[in-house]
Amino acid sequence: MKKRSFEESAQRLEEIVRLLERGDVPLEEAMALFEEGTGLMKTCTTLLDRAEQKVRKLTAAPDGTPVEQEFEGEGAE
């Protein structure tokens, strides 16, 4: 199985949710879809966490030039 991008994973997860919400999927298939969806959630979370770690904050130095700083997550001071 090829490695999916965040967008592909999120799209497949939405598809799984729609299938499960319909309520007409046989139990075994529903369980398989649920397991796949759980894996996709973990993948999406991991990809988002990595993206967040790469985010940099730009601020202005006293002379007005941009300065790149490490991103500090919510609640950080």
All heavy atoms as a GROMACS GRO file, in nm:
protein
  602
    1MET      N    1   0.084  -0.119   0.000
    1MET     CA    2   0.000   0.000   0.000
    1MET      C    3   0.088   0.124   0.000
    1MET      O    4   0.182   0.134   0.077
    1MET     CB    5  -0.090  -0.002   0.124
    1MET     CG    6  -0.178   0.118   0.134
    1MET     SD    7  -0.324   0.096   0.236
    1MET     CE    8  -0.263   0.131   0.397
    2LYS      N    9   0.059   0.221  -0.089
    2LYS     CA   10   0.140   0.341  -0.098
    2LYS      C   11   0.111   0.434   0.019
    2LYS      O   12   0.004   0.431   0.079
    2LYS     CB   13   0.116   0.412  -0.231
    2LYS     CG   14  -0.014   0.489  -0.237
    2LYS     CD   15  -0.022   0.574  -0.363
    2LYS     CE   16  -0.147   0.660  -0.354
    2LYS     NZ   17  -0.122   0.797  -0.385
    3LYS      N   18   0.209   0.516   0.050
    3LYS     CA   19   0.194   0.614   0.156
    3LYS      C   20   0.106   0.728   0.107
    3LYS      O   21   0.131   0.785   0.001
    3LYS     CB   22   0.332   0.666   0.196
    3LYS     CG   23   0.336   0.735   0.327
    3LYS     CD   24   0.480   0.760   0.366
    3LYS     CE   25   0.484   0.808   0.509
    3LYS     NZ   26   0.619   0.828   0.555
    4ARG      N   27   0.001   0.760   0.180
    4ARG     CA   28  -0.093   0.864   0.140
    4ARG      C   29  -0.051   0.999   0.194
    4ARG      O   30   0.006   1.009   0.303
    4ARG     CB   31  -0.232   0.834   0.193
    4ARG     CG   32  -0.298   0.716   0.130
    4ARG     CD   33  -0.438   0.700   0.186
    4ARG     NE   34  -0.509   0.601   0.108
    4ARG     CZ   35  -0.596   0.517   0.159
    4ARG    NH1   36  -0.626   0.521   0.286
    4ARG    NH2   37  -0.658   0.431   0.083
    5SER      N   38  -0.085   1.104   0.120
    5SER     CA   39  -0.064   1.240   0.170
    5SER      C   40  -0.171   1.270   0.276
    5SER      O   41  -0.268   1.195   0.291
    5SER     CB   42  -0.076   1.339   0.055
    5SER     OG   43  -0.211   1.346   0.010
    6PHE      N   44  -0.153   1.381   0.344
    6PHE     CA   45  -0.253   1.422   0.443
    6PHE      C   46  -0.389   1.437   0.378
    6PHE      O   47  -0.490   1.389   0.430
    6PHE     CB   48  -0.211   1.553   0.511
    6PHE     CG   49  -0.316   1.605   0.604
    6PHE    CD1   50  -0.327   1.555   0.732
    6PHE    CD2   51  -0.407   1.702   0.562
    6PHE    CE1   52  -0.427   1.600   0.818
    6PHE    CE2   53  -0.505   1.748   0.647
    6PHE     CZ   54  -0.515   1.697   0.776
    7GLU      N   55  -0.391   1.503   0.262
    7GLU     CA   56  -0.518   1.528   0.193
    7GLU      C   57  -0.585   1.398   0.151
    7GLU      O   58  -0.707   1.384   0.165
    7GLU     CB   59  -0.495   1.619   0.071
    7GLU     CG   60  -0.456   1.762   0.106
    7GLU     CD   61  -0.310   1.780   0.148
    7GLU    OE1   62  -0.229   1.687   0.131
    7GLU    OE2   63  -0.278   1.887   0.201
    8GLU      N   64  -0.508   1.305   0.100
    8GLU     CA   65  -0.563   1.176   0.059
    8GLU      C   66  -0.617   1.099   0.180
    8GLU      O   67  -0.724   1.039   0.174
    8GLU     CB   68  -0.457   1.092  -0.012
    8GLU     CG   69  -0.417   1.144  -0.148
    8GLU     CD   70  -0.294   1.076  -0.204
    8GLU    OE1   71  -0.206   1.032  -0.127
    8GLU    OE2   72  -0.286   1.065  -0.328
    9SER      N   73  -0.541   1.104   0.290
    9SER     CA   74  -0.584   1.035   0.412
    9SER      C   75  -0.713   1.096   0.466
    9SER      O   76  -0.805   1.024   0.505
    9SER     CB   77  -0.474   1.041   0.518
    9SER     OG   78  -0.361   0.969   0.475
   10ALA      N   79  -0.719   1.228   0.469
   10ALA     CA   80  -0.838   1.296   0.520
   10ALA      C   81  -0.959   1.268   0.431
   10ALA      O   82  -1.070   1.246   0.482
   10ALA     CB   83  -0.813   1.446   0.529
   11GLN      N   84  -0.938   1.265   0.301
   11GLN     CA   85  -1.047   1.237   0.208
   11GLN      C   86  -1.100   1.094   0.228
   11GLN      O   87  -1.221   1.072   0.233
   11GLN     CB   88  -1.001   1.256   0.064
   11GLN     CG   89  -1.109   1.239  -0.039
   11GLN     CD   90  -1.059   1.267  -0.180
   11GLN    OE1   91  -0.940   1.266  -0.207
   11GLN    NE2   92  -1.150   1.294  -0.270
   12ARG      N   93  -1.009   0.998   0.243
   12ARG     CA   94  -1.051   0.859   0.266
   12ARG      C   95  -1.123   0.848   0.400
   12ARG      O   96  -1.223   0.777   0.412
   12ARG     CB   97  -0.930   0.765   0.260
   12ARG     CG   98  -0.961   0.621   0.294
   12ARG     CD   99  -1.059   0.557   0.197
   12ARG     NE  100  -1.083   0.418   0.237
   12ARG     CZ  101  -1.194   0.352   0.214
   12ARG    NH1  102  -1.292   0.408   0.146
   12ARG    NH2  103  -1.208   0.228   0.256
   13LEU      N  104  -1.075   0.919   0.500
   13LEU     CA  105  -1.140   0.916   0.631
   13LEU      C  106  -1.282   0.970   0.622
   13LEU      O  107  -1.375   0.913   0.679
   13LEU     CB  108  -1.057   0.997   0.731
   13LEU     CG  109  -1.103   0.994   0.876
   13LEU    CD1  110  -1.113   0.852   0.930
   13LEU    CD2  111  -1.007   1.076   0.962
   14GLU      N  112  -1.302   1.078   0.548
   14GLU     CA  113  -1.437   1.132   0.528
   14GLU      C  114  -1.526   1.031   0.458
   14GLU      O  115  -1.644   1.016   0.494
   14GLU     CB  116  -1.430   1.261   0.446
   14GLU     CG  117  -1.374   1.378   0.522
   14GLU     CD  118  -1.359   1.503   0.436
   14GLU    OE1  119  -1.420   1.510   0.327
   14GLU    OE2  120  -1.286   1.593   0.479
   15GLU      N  121  -1.471   0.961   0.360
   15GLU     CA  122  -1.547   0.858   0.289
   15GLU      C  123  -1.590   0.746   0.385
   15GLU      O  124  -1.705   0.701   0.383
   15GLU     CB  125  -1.461   0.801   0.177
   15GLU     CG  126  -1.528   0.696   0.093
   15GLU     CD  127  -1.434   0.640  -0.014
   15GLU    OE1  128  -1.338   0.709  -0.054
   15GLU    OE2  129  -1.459   0.526  -0.058
   16ILE      N  130  -1.499   0.704   0.471
   16ILE     CA  131  -1.530   0.600   0.569
   16ILE      C  132  -1.640   0.645   0.663
   16ILE      O  133  -1.733   0.571   0.692
   16ILE     CB  134  -1.402   0.559   0.646
   16ILE    CG1  135  -1.308   0.481   0.553
   16ILE    CG2  136  -1.436   0.478   0.771
   16ILE    CD1  137  -1.170   0.456   0.611
   17VAL      N  138  -1.631   0.769   0.710
   17VAL     CA  139  -1.733   0.821   0.801
   17VAL      C  140  -1.869   0.821   0.733
   17VAL      O  141  -1.969   0.779   0.793
   17VAL     CB  142  -1.695   0.963   0.850
   17VAL    CG1  143  -1.811   1.030   0.922
   17VAL    CG2  144  -1.572   0.957   0.940
   18ARG      N  145  -1.874   0.865   0.608
   18ARG     CA  146  -2.002   0.865   0.534
   18ARG      C  147  -2.059   0.723   0.523
   18ARG      O  148  -2.179   0.701   0.544
   18ARG     CB  149  -1.985   0.925   0.395
   18ARG     CG  150  -1.982   1.076   0.393
   18ARG     CD  151  -1.995   1.133   0.252
   18ARG     NE  152  -1.890   1.088   0.163
   18ARG     CZ  153  -1.772   1.148   0.149
   18ARG    NH1  154  -1.744   1.254   0.221
   18ARG    NH2  155  -1.682   1.103   0.064
   19LEU      N  156  -1.972   0.626   0.491
   19LEU     CA  157  -2.018   0.487   0.479
   19LEU      C  158  -2.073   0.436   0.612
   19LEU      O  159  -2.178   0.372   0.616
   19LEU     CB  160  -1.903   0.397   0.432
   19LEU     CG  161  -1.858   0.413   0.287
   19LEU    CD1  162  -1.728   0.338   0.263
   19LEU    CD2  163  -1.967   0.363   0.193
   20LEU      N  164  -2.003   0.464   0.719
   20LEU     CA  165  -2.047   0.415   0.850
   20LEU      C  166  -2.172   0.487   0.897
   20LEU      O  167  -2.258   0.426   0.961
   20LEU     CB  168  -1.934   0.430   0.952
   20LEU     CG  169  -1.813   0.339   0.931
   20LEU    CD1  170  -1.702   0.373   1.030
   20LEU    CD2  171  -1.852   0.192   0.942
   21GLU      N  172  -2.186   0.615   0.865
   21GLU     CA  173  -2.304   0.690   0.907
   21GLU      C  174  -2.430   0.642   0.836
   21GLU      O  175  -2.539   0.654   0.890
   21GLU     CB  176  -2.284   0.840   0.884
   21GLU     CG  177  -2.194   0.904   0.988
   21GLU     CD  178  -2.173   1.052   0.963
   21GLU    OE1  179  -2.195   1.100   0.849
   21GLU    OE2  180  -2.134   1.121   1.059
   22ARG      N  181  -2.415   0.590   0.715
   22ARG     CA  182  -2.532   0.538   0.643
   22ARG      C  183  -2.596   0.423   0.719
   22ARG      O  184  -2.716   0.402   0.713
   22ARG     CB  185  -2.492   0.489   0.503
   22ARG     CG  186  -2.476   0.600   0.404
   22ARG     CD  187  -2.468   0.554   0.261
   22ARG     NE  188  -2.441   0.413   0.241
   22ARG     CZ  189  -2.361   0.363   0.148
   22ARG    NH1  190  -2.298   0.443   0.068
   22ARG    NH2  191  -2.342   0.233   0.135
   23GLY      N  192  -2.513   0.345   0.787
   23GLY     CA  193  -2.566   0.237   0.870
   23GLY      C  194  -2.605   0.110   0.797
   23GLY      O  195  -2.661   0.020   0.858
   24ASP      N  196  -2.574   0.100   0.668
   24ASP     CA  197  -2.614  -0.019   0.595
   24ASP      C  198  -2.496  -0.108   0.557
   24ASP      O  199  -2.509  -0.197   0.475
   24ASP     CB  200  -2.694   0.019   0.470
   24ASP     CG  201  -2.616   0.105   0.372
   24ASP    OD1  202  -2.503   0.145   0.404
   24ASP    OD2  203  -2.670   0.134   0.264
   25VAL      N  204  -2.383  -0.086   0.621
   25VAL     CA  205  -2.264  -0.166   0.595
   25VAL      C  206  -2.268  -0.289   0.687
   25VAL      O  207  -2.295  -0.276   0.807
   25VAL     CB  208  -2.136  -0.083   0.623
   25VAL    CG1  209  -2.011  -0.165   0.603
   25VAL    CG2  210  -2.133   0.041   0.535
   26PRO      N  211  -2.243  -0.408   0.634
   26PRO     CA  212  -2.240  -0.528   0.719
   26PRO      C  213  -2.136  -0.513   0.832
   26PRO      O  214  -2.036  -0.442   0.816
   26PRO     CB  215  -2.198  -0.640   0.623
   26PRO     CG  216  -2.230  -0.589   0.486
   26PRO     CD  217  -2.217  -0.440   0.493
   27LEU      N  218  -2.161  -0.579   0.943
   27LEU     CA  219  -2.079  -0.563   1.062
   27LEU      C  220  -1.931  -0.585   1.037
   27LEU      O  221  -1.848  -0.503   1.078
   27LEU     CB  222  -2.128  -0.658   1.172
   27LEU     CG  223  -2.049  -0.652   1.304
   27LEU    CD1  224  -2.055  -0.512   1.364
   27LEU    CD2  225  -2.101  -0.755   1.402
   28GLU      N  226  -1.895  -0.692   0.969
   28GLU     CA  227  -1.752  -0.720   0.945
   28GLU      C  228  -1.688  -0.609   0.862
   28GLU      O  229  -1.576  -0.568   0.890
   28GLU     CB  230  -1.735  -0.856   0.878
   28GLU     CG  231  -1.755  -0.971   0.974
   28GLU     CD  232  -1.721  -1.105   0.911
   28GLU    OE1  233  -1.633  -1.110   0.823
   28GLU    OE2  234  -1.783  -1.204   0.952
   29GLU      N  235  -1.759  -0.562   0.762
   29GLU     CA  236  -1.706  -0.453   0.680
   29GLU      C  237  -1.697  -0.324   0.761
   29GLU      O  238  -1.601  -0.248   0.749
   29GLU     CB  239  -1.794  -0.431   0.557
   29GLU     CG  240  -1.737  -0.329   0.460
   29GLU     CD  241  -1.824  -0.310   0.337
   29GLU    OE1  242  -1.911  -0.395   0.308
   29GLU    OE2  243  -1.805  -0.207   0.269
   30ALA      N  244  -1.796  -0.300   0.846
   30ALA     CA  245  -1.795  -0.181   0.931
   30ALA      C  246  -1.676  -0.183   1.025
   30ALA      O  247  -1.610  -0.080   1.047
   30ALA     CB  248  -1.925  -0.170   1.010
   31MET      N  249  -1.646  -0.302   1.081
   31MET     CA  250  -1.530  -0.313   1.170
   31MET      C  251  -1.400  -0.287   1.096
   31MET      O  252  -1.311  -0.218   1.146
   31MET     CB  253  -1.527  -0.451   1.237
   31MET     CG  254  -1.641  -0.474   1.336
   31MET     SD  255  -1.646  -0.352   1.469
   31MET     CE  256  -1.490  -0.380   1.547
   32ALA      N  257  -1.389  -0.339   0.974
   32ALA     CA  258  -1.269  -0.317   0.893
   32ALA      C  259  -1.255  -0.168   0.859
   32ALA      O  260  -1.144  -0.112   0.865
   32ALA     CB  261  -1.273  -0.401   0.766
   33LEU      N  262  -1.367  -0.104   0.825
   33LEU     CA  263  -1.364   0.039   0.795
   33LEU      C  264  -1.326   0.120   0.919
   33LEU      O  265  -1.249   0.216   0.910
   33LEU     CB  266  -1.501   0.085   0.742
   33LEU     CG  267  -1.536   0.041   0.601
   33LEU    CD1  268  -1.683   0.070   0.571
   33LEU    CD2  269  -1.446   0.109   0.499
   34PHE      N  270  -1.379   0.080   1.034
   34PHE     CA  271  -1.347   0.149   1.158
   34PHE      C  272  -1.198   0.139   1.187
   34PHE      O  273  -1.133   0.238   1.223
   34PHE     CB  274  -1.428   0.090   1.274
   34PHE     CG  275  -1.399   0.156   1.406
   34PHE    CD1  276  -1.457   0.277   1.438
   34PHE    CD2  277  -1.313   0.097   1.496
   34PHE    CE1  278  -1.429   0.338   1.559
   34PHE    CE2  279  -1.285   0.157   1.618
   34PHE     CZ  280  -1.343   0.278   1.650
   35GLU      N  281  -1.141   0.020   1.170
   35GLU     CA  282  -0.997   0.002   1.193
   35GLU      C  283  -0.915   0.085   1.096
   35GLU      O  284  -0.816   0.148   1.134
   35GLU     CB  285  -0.960  -0.146   1.181
   35GLU     CG  286  -1.010  -0.229   1.297
   35GLU     CD  287  -0.983  -0.378   1.281
   35GLU    OE1  288  -0.902  -0.416   1.193
   35GLU    OE2  289  -1.042  -0.457   1.358
   36GLU      N  290  -0.956   0.087   0.969
   36GLU     CA  291  -0.885   0.169   0.870
   36GLU      C  292  -0.895   0.316   0.908
   36GLU      O  293  -0.796   0.390   0.902
   36GLU     CB  294  -0.944   0.147   0.730
   36GLU     CG  295  -0.873   0.226   0.623
   36GLU     CD  296  -0.935   0.213   0.485
   36GLU    OE1  297  -1.030   0.133   0.466
   36GLU    OE2  298  -0.888   0.285   0.394
   37GLY      N  299  -1.013   0.359   0.949
   37GLY     CA  300  -1.032   0.498   0.989
   37GLY      C  301  -0.947   0.537   1.108
   37GLY      O  302  -0.890   0.646   1.113
   38THR      N  303  -0.934   0.447   1.205
   38THR     CA  304  -0.850   0.472   1.321
   38THR      C  305  -0.705   0.492   1.279
   38THR      O  306  -0.637   0.582   1.326
   38THR     CB  307  -0.862   0.356   1.422
   38THR    OG1  308  -0.999   0.345   1.461
   38THR    CG2  309  -0.777   0.379   1.544
   39GLY      N  310  -0.659   0.406   1.188
   39GLY     CA  311  -0.523   0.420   1.136
   39GLY      C  312  -0.503   0.550   1.062
   39GLY      O  313  -0.398   0.616   1.076
   40LEU      N  314  -0.603   0.590   0.984
   40LEU     CA  315  -0.594   0.717   0.911
   40LEU      C  316  -0.591   0.836   1.005
   40LEU      O  317  -0.520   0.934   0.980
   40LEU     CB  318  -0.710   0.729   0.813
   40LEU     CG  319  -0.705   0.636   0.692
   40LEU    CD1  320  -0.838   0.635   0.619
   40LEU    CD2  321  -0.592   0.675   0.599
   41MET      N  322  -0.668   0.828   1.114
   41MET     CA  323  -0.666   0.936   1.214
   41MET      C  324  -0.526   0.952   1.273
   41MET      O  325  -0.476   1.063   1.289
   41MET     CB  326  -0.765   0.908   1.327
   41MET     CG  327  -0.906   0.949   1.296
   41MET     SD  328  -0.925   1.126   1.280
   41MET     CE  329  -0.893   1.179   1.447
   42LYS      N  330  -0.463   0.839   1.304
   42LYS     CA  331  -0.326   0.844   1.359
   42LYS      C  332  -0.230   0.904   1.257
   42LYS      O  333  -0.144   0.986   1.292
   42LYS     CB  334  -0.281   0.704   1.400
   42LYS     CG  335  -0.351   0.652   1.523
   42LYS     CD  336  -0.307   0.511   1.557
   42LYS     CE  337  -0.387   0.457   1.674
   42LYS     NZ  338  -0.354   0.318   1.705
   43THR      N  339  -0.245   0.864   1.131
   43THR     CA  340  -0.159   0.918   1.026
   43THR      C  341  -0.177   1.069   1.013
   43THR      O  342  -0.079   1.144   1.008
   43THR     CB  343  -0.191   0.850   0.890
   43THR    OG1  344  -0.161   0.711   0.901
   43THR    CG2  345  -0.112   0.911   0.777
   44CYS      N  346  -0.302   1.114   1.009
   44CYS     CA  347  -0.330   1.256   0.996
   44CYS      C  348  -0.275   1.334   1.115
   44CYS      O  349  -0.216   1.441   1.098
   44CYS     CB  350  -0.480   1.281   0.982
   44CYS     SG  351  -0.547   1.231   0.821
   45THR      N  352  -0.293   1.281   1.234
   45THR     CA  353  -0.243   1.347   1.354
   45THR      C  354  -0.091   1.359   1.350
   45THR      O  355  -0.035   1.464   1.381
   45THR     CB  356  -0.288   1.271   1.481
   45THR    OG1  357  -0.430   1.269   1.484
   45THR    CG2  358  -0.234   1.336   1.607
   46THR      N  359  -0.024   1.252   1.310
   46THR     CA  360   0.122   1.254   1.300
   46THR      C  361   0.168   1.357   1.199
   46THR      O  362   0.261   1.435   1.225
   46THR     CB  363   0.176   1.114   1.261
   46THR    OG1  364   0.139   1.021   1.363
   46THR    CG2  365   0.326   1.114   1.243
   47LEU      N  366   0.103   1.360   1.082
   47LEU     CA  367   0.141   1.457   0.978
   47LEU      C  368   0.117   1.600   1.025
   47LEU      O  369   0.200   1.689   0.999
   47LEU     CB  370   0.064   1.429   0.849
   47LEU     CG  371   0.101   1.299   0.778
   47LEU    CD1  372   0.003   1.269   0.664
   47LEU    CD2  373   0.243   1.305   0.725
   48LEU      N  374   0.007   1.624   1.095
   48LEU     CA  375  -0.020   1.759   1.148
   48LEU      C  376   0.082   1.798   1.254
   48LEU      O  377   0.128   1.912   1.258
   48LEU     CB  378  -0.161   1.766   1.205
   48LEU     CG  379  -0.273   1.772   1.103
   48LEU    CD1  380  -0.409   1.761   1.174
   48LEU    CD2  381  -0.266   1.898   1.020
   49ASP      N  382   0.118   1.704   1.341
   49ASP     CA  383   0.218   1.732   1.444
   49ASP      C  384   0.352   1.769   1.380
   49ASP      O  385   0.419   1.863   1.423
   49ASP     CB  386   0.236   1.612   1.537
   49ASP     CG  387   0.119   1.592   1.631
   49ASP    OD1  388   0.036   1.684   1.646
   49ASP    OD2  389   0.110   1.482   1.690
   50ARG      N  390   0.391   1.695   1.277
   50ARG     CA  391   0.517   1.726   1.207
   50ARG      C  392   0.512   1.863   1.143
   50ARG      O  393   0.609   1.938   1.147
   50ARG     CB  394   0.546   1.620   1.102
   50ARG     CG  395   0.592   1.490   1.159
   50ARG     CD  396   0.626   1.392   1.049
   50ARG     NE  397   0.646   1.259   1.105
   50ARG     CZ  398   0.631   1.148   1.037
   50ARG    NH1  399   0.597   1.151   0.909
   50ARG    NH2  400   0.651   1.031   1.094
   51ALA      N  401   0.398   1.895   1.082
   51ALA     CA  402   0.383   2.026   1.017
   51ALA      C  403   0.393   2.137   1.121
   51ALA      O  404   0.459   2.239   1.098
   51ALA     CB  405   0.251   2.034   0.942
   52GLU      N  406   0.330   2.117   1.235
   52GLU     CA  407   0.333   2.218   1.341
   52GLU      C  408   0.475   2.242   1.390
   52GLU      O  409   0.515   2.355   1.416
   52GLU     CB  410   0.244   2.176   1.458
   52GLU     CG  411   0.239   2.279   1.568
   52GLU     CD  412   0.146   2.241   1.682
   52GLU    OE1  413   0.095   2.127   1.683
   52GLU    OE2  414   0.127   2.325   1.769
   53GLN      N  415   0.553   2.136   1.399
   53GLN     CA  416   0.691   2.149   1.445
   53GLN      C  417   0.776   2.229   1.347
   53GLN      O  418   0.877   2.289   1.385
   53GLN     CB  419   0.753   2.012   1.467
   53GLN     CG  420   0.692   1.939   1.585
   53GLN     CD  421   0.736   1.793   1.593
   53GLN    OE1  422   0.818   1.748   1.515
   53GLN    NE2  423   0.681   1.720   1.688
   54LYS      N  424   0.736   2.231   1.220
   54LYS     CA  425   0.812   2.304   1.118
   54LYS      C  426   0.774   2.451   1.109
   54LYS      O  427   0.843   2.529   1.047
   54LYS     CB  428   0.792   2.238   0.981
   54LYS     CG  429   0.856   2.103   0.970
   54LYS     CD  430   0.833   2.046   0.832
   54LYS     CE  431   0.894   1.909   0.820
   54LYS     NZ  432   0.869   1.851   0.686
   55VAL      N  433   0.661   2.484   1.169
   55VAL     CA  434   0.613   2.622   1.160
   55VAL      C  435   0.710   2.715   1.233
   55VAL      O  436   0.754   2.686   1.343
   55VAL     CB  437   0.471   2.635   1.220
   55VAL    CG1  438   0.429   2.781   1.231
   55VAL    CG2  439   0.372   2.557   1.137
   56ARG      N  440   0.742   2.823   1.169
   56ARG     CA  441   0.829   2.924   1.229
   56ARG      C  442   0.749   3.053   1.241
   56ARG      O  443   0.661   3.083   1.160
   56ARG     CB  444   0.950   2.950   1.140
   56ARG     CG  445   1.029   2.827   1.110
   56ARG     CD  446   1.137   2.809   1.210
   56ARG     NE  447   1.217   2.694   1.173
   56ARG     CZ  448   1.274   2.616   1.260
   56ARG    NH1  449   1.262   2.641   1.387
   56ARG    NH2  450   1.347   2.514   1.222
   57LYS      N  451   0.783   3.130   1.341
   57LYS     CA  452   0.716   3.258   1.363
   57LYS      C  453   0.808   3.370   1.316
   57LYS      O  454   0.926   3.372   1.350
   57LYS     CB  455   0.685   3.272   1.512
   57LYS     CG  456   0.617   3.401   1.550
   57LYS     CD  457   0.571   3.400   1.694
   57LYS     CE  458   0.688   3.410   1.789
   57LYS     NZ  459   0.647   3.433   1.928
   58LEU      N  460   0.756   3.460   1.234
   58LEU     CA  461   0.834   3.574   1.189
   58LEU      C  462   0.798   3.696   1.272
   58LEU      O  463   0.681   3.728   1.290
   58LEU     CB  464   0.807   3.604   1.041
   58LEU     CG  465   0.863   3.506   0.941
   58LEU    CD1  466   0.825   3.549   0.800
   58LEU    CD2  467   1.014   3.494   0.952
   59THR      N  468   0.900   3.762   1.323
   59THR     CA  469   0.880   3.886   1.397
   59THR      C  470   0.975   3.990   1.338
   59THR      O  471   1.066   3.957   1.262
   59THR     CB  472   0.911   3.868   1.547
   59THR    OG1  473   1.045   3.823   1.562
   59THR    CG2  474   0.816   3.769   1.612
   60ALA      N  475   0.955   4.114   1.375
   60ALA     CA  476   1.040   4.221   1.324
   60ALA      C  477   1.150   4.251   1.426
   60ALA      O  478   1.125   4.264   1.546
   60ALA     CB  479   0.958   4.345   1.297
   61ALA      N  480   1.272   4.263   1.375
   61ALA     CA  481   1.385   4.305   1.457
   61ALA      C  482   1.375   4.456   1.477
   61ALA      O  483   1.296   4.524   1.410
   61ALA     CB  484   1.516   4.269   1.387
   62PRO      N  485   1.452   4.513   1.570
   62PRO     CA  486   1.446   4.658   1.592
   62PRO      C  487   1.467   4.741   1.464
   62PRO      O  488   1.410   4.848   1.449
   62PRO     CB  489   1.558   4.684   1.693
   62PRO     CG  490   1.570   4.555   1.768
   62PRO     CD  491   1.541   4.448   1.665
   63ASP      N  492   1.546   4.688   1.370
   63ASP     CA  493   1.569   4.763   1.246
   63ASP      C  494   1.462   4.736   1.141
   63ASP      O  495   1.469   4.784   1.028
   63ASP     CB  496   1.707   4.734   1.189
   63ASP     CG  497   1.723   4.589   1.146
   63ASP    OD1  498   1.629   4.509   1.161
   63ASP    OD2  499   1.832   4.555   1.095
   64GLY      N  500   1.361   4.654   1.176
   64GLY     CA  501   1.250   4.626   1.086
   64GLY      C  502   1.267   4.503   0.998
   64GLY      O  503   1.175   4.465   0.927
   65THR      N  504   1.384   4.442   1.002
   65THR     CA  505   1.405   4.322   0.920
   65THR      C  506   1.336   4.203   0.987
   65THR      O  507   1.326   4.195   1.110
   65THR     CB  508   1.555   4.291   0.903
   65THR    OG1  509   1.614   4.272   1.031
   65THR    CG2  510   1.626   4.402   0.828
   66PRO      N  511   1.289   4.110   0.906
   66PRO     CA  512   1.222   3.994   0.964
   66PRO      C  513   1.320   3.901   1.034
   66PRO      O  514   1.433   3.882   0.989
   66PRO     CB  515   1.158   3.925   0.844
   66PRO     CG  516   1.226   3.979   0.724
   66PRO     CD  517   1.287   4.109   0.761
   67VAL      N  518   1.277   3.846   1.146
   67VAL     CA  519   1.356   3.751   1.224
   67VAL      C  520   1.272   3.626   1.242
   67VAL      O  521   1.156   3.633   1.283
   67VAL     CB  522   1.394   3.809   1.362
   67VAL    CG1  523   1.469   3.706   1.445
   67VAL    CG2  524   1.473   3.936   1.348
   68GLU      N  525   1.331   3.511   1.210
   68GLU     CA  526   1.260   3.384   1.224
   68GLU      C  527   1.287   3.327   1.363
   68GLU      O  528   1.400   3.322   1.409
   68GLU     CB  529   1.311   3.286   1.117
   68GLU     CG  530   1.233   3.159   1.112
   68GLU     CD  531   1.282   3.070   0.998
   68GLU    OE1  532   1.245   3.094   0.883
   68GLU    OE2  533   1.358   2.978   1.030
   69GLN      N  534   1.179   3.285   1.430
   69GLN     CA  535   1.190   3.225   1.562
   69GLN      C  536   1.122   3.090   1.562
   69GLN      O  537   1.033   3.065   1.481
   69GLN     CB  538   1.126   3.314   1.668
   69GLN     CG  539   1.191   3.449   1.682
   69GLN     CD  540   1.122   3.533   1.787
   69GLN    OE1  541   1.010   3.503   1.828
   69GLN    NE2  542   1.187   3.639   1.831
   70GLU      N  543   1.160   3.004   1.655
   70GLU     CA  544   1.095   2.875   1.671
   70GLU      C  545   0.949   2.898   1.707
   70GLU      O  546   0.916   2.989   1.782
   70GLU     CB  547   1.161   2.792   1.781
   70GLU     CG  548   1.299   2.742   1.746
   70GLU     CD  549   1.298   2.638   1.636
   70GLU    OE1  550   1.206   2.555   1.631
   70GLU    OE2  551   1.391   2.644   1.554
   71PHE      N  552   0.863   2.812   1.654
   71PHE     CA  553   0.722   2.816   1.688
   71PHE      C  554   0.705   2.766   1.830
   71PHE      O  555   0.762   2.665   1.869
   71PHE     CB  556   0.642   2.728   1.593
   71PHE     CG  557   0.496   2.715   1.632
   71PHE    CD1  558   0.408   2.815   1.605
   71PHE    CD2  559   0.451   2.601   1.695
   71PHE    CE1  560   0.274   2.804   1.641
   71PHE    CE2  561   0.318   2.588   1.731
   71PHE     CZ  562   0.230   2.689   1.702
   72GLU      N  563   0.630   2.839   1.909
   72GLU     CA  564   0.598   2.795   2.045
   72GLU      C  565   0.451   2.766   2.046
   72GLU      O  566   0.370   2.854   2.020
   72GLU     CB  567   0.636   2.903   2.146
   72GLU     CG  568   0.786   2.930   2.150
   72GLU     CD  569   0.822   3.043   2.242
   72GLU    OE1  570   0.736   3.090   2.319
   72GLU    OE2  571   0.938   3.086   2.238
   73GLY      N  572   0.414   2.643   2.076
   73GLY     CA  573   0.274   2.600   2.074
   73GLY      C  574   0.187   2.680   2.166
   73GLY      O  575   0.233   2.762   2.246
   74GLU      N  576   0.058   2.655   2.157
   74GLU     CA  577  -0.039   2.724   2.240
   74GLU      C  578  -0.002   2.711   2.387
   74GLU      O  579   0.042   2.606   2.432
   74GLU     CB  580  -0.179   2.668   2.220
   74GLU     CG  581  -0.239   2.707   2.088
   74GLU     CD  582  -0.381   2.659   2.077
   74GLU    OE1  583  -0.454   2.664   2.178
   74GLU    OE2  584  -0.419   2.616   1.967
   75GLY      N  585  -0.020   2.817   2.458
   75GLY     CA  586   0.006   2.814   2.602
   75GLY      C  587   0.152   2.839   2.638
   75GLY      O  588   0.185   2.856   2.753
   76ALA      N  589   0.242   2.839   2.541
   76ALA     CA  590   0.383   2.864   2.568
   76ALA      C  591   0.402   3.013   2.586
   76ALA      O  592   0.333   3.095   2.529
   76ALA     CB  593   0.471   2.812   2.455
   77GLU      N  594   0.496   3.048   2.668
   77GLU     CA  595   0.520   3.191   2.692
   77GLU      C  596   0.650   3.234   2.635
   77GLU      O  597   0.742   3.168   2.619
   77GLU     CB  598   0.518   3.218   2.842
   77GLU     CG  599   0.382   3.178   2.896
   77GLU     CD  600   0.347   3.246   3.025
   77GLU    OE1  601   0.406   3.348   3.058
   77GLU    OE2  602   0.258   3.198   3.092
   0.00000   0.00000   0.00000
